[in-house]
Amino acid sequence: MSGPPPSTPRTEDDAEVVAQSLEQPELFARLYDRYAPDIHRYAARRLGDGAADDITSDTFLIAFRIRSRYDRTRPNARPWLYGIAGNLIGKQRRAEVRALKALARTGHDAVTESWGASWVEDTDSRIAAQGPLAGALAALSAGDRHVLLLVAWAELTYQEVAEALGIPVGTVRSRLNRARRKVRTALGADPAFVSDTAEVA
């Protein structure tokens, strides 16, 4: 399945869309158009394309159902949606860890075929690096892995990760530092995947 179409540019803030959707539910589709491709990509990297379709649709279904509780002081709904998606992914963490461990053992797994493309350009090097990276990610606690991947793959800022997970920014920093240290130690290197490039908010 190819996933949702490319993202739609924002022309109004998300809080306004959520507020209007309480009276005109069809307007909530604007958030889907804006963010479904990003949520789908993130879920696909974590669990594979098949699961990503379900995670994406469930994320927006849940968001629609609880939209009256959305904090309208936040003009950007992206962290909120990643938080919902993260909870859904968390329910499948056993499957994710199983896939990571399989990749670490064999070097091949359909879920992670595209991993590393952005941080290791050479295909042979990328395939060779996937096993150790997968093993390092599998060894992280669920909370540390989630923070690391929200920064590395979803490209959320520390503040956005804090909003997505409902935790203080200081906790985001400590989990991220711990996760980076463990991945660096496991890989014996410092790939861009764990570099300190996230925006500090």
PyMOL commands that set and color helices and strands:
alter all, ss='L'
color gray80, all
select helices_A, chain A and resi 14-21+25-47+49-65+67-69+78-90+93-106+110-112+123-139+142-152+158-165+169-187+192-194
alter helices_A, ss='H'
color red, helices_A
deselect
rebuild
show_as cartoon
